[in-house]
Amino acid sequence: MSNFPAFPVRIENNSKEDMKGFNGETINPGTFLQYYGVSQRDFFAAKAMAAIISTVPHLSLVDPQDVAVEAYSYADAMLTERAK
């Protein structure tokens, strides 16, 4: 599993020595790495999932797969509405 940041980030190496990126990649002097982060769909689904599970008295009462499906359903609705 990658450990990318949640939002787009550009790391520029303005030094004279190599530096490391978030995942250990080498960034040579005078260059940069661009991390694009998660998609809007994933971001909206994560927000929806947090809201859904916040209403459950105990997490053992819900199936994580069902919550994920429902969260992406909300994310898809959000994207559809945004496109109008």
N, C-alpha and C positions, 0 to 999 in steps of 0.2 A: 504494500500500500504506500502510495506517495504521500509526502507531507507538504503539499503545496499550500500556499496561503489562500485564504478565502476570496481575496480580491486581487485584481491585477497589480503586479509589482514589477518594476524594472530596477535591476541592480547594476549600477555602472561601476567599473573598476578604473578609477582615475589615478591609482597608485602606480608604482613602478614594479610591483610584485604581484604574483598570482594571488587570487583570493578564492574562497569557496562560496558556492551558492547554497540555497536551502537544502538541497539534496546531496551536497558534497561535490557538485560539479566544479571544475576549475574555470574561473573567469580570468582570462588573460588581461594584462595591462592594456588599457585603451579600448576595451570591449565591454559588452554588457550581456546580461541574460534577462529575458522577459518571461515572467510567469503569468499565465493568463487566468488562473484561479478557476473557480467552479462556474458552471453555466447559470444563467438566470433561473432556469427551471430547477436546478439543484438548490439554489439559494432559497427560492420560494418554497420548495418542498421542505427544506430544513426548518424554515420559520413555521410552516403549517404543522409539521411534526411536533415541534416544541409546544405549540398551542394545543394540539390534540392530546398529547400525553399529560399536559398540565391539568387536564380535567378528570383524569383517572385517579381514583383514590389509592390504588396500588398497582404498580406496573405488571405484576404477575397476573393481573386480570385481563390483560390484552395481549394479542398476538402481534409481535413486532412487524411481521410481514403484512398483516392487515393494516396496521398503522401506516406503513410505508406506502402501500397502495393508495390509501385515502389521502395521504399527504401529497403524493404526486397528482392525484385527481384535482386537489385544490390548486396546485401549482399550474397545471394545464389550464384550468379555468382562468386563472390570473393572466396567463400569457395570451389566451384567446381574447379576453376583455381588453388587454393593453393594445392588441393589434387593431382594434376597431377605430 
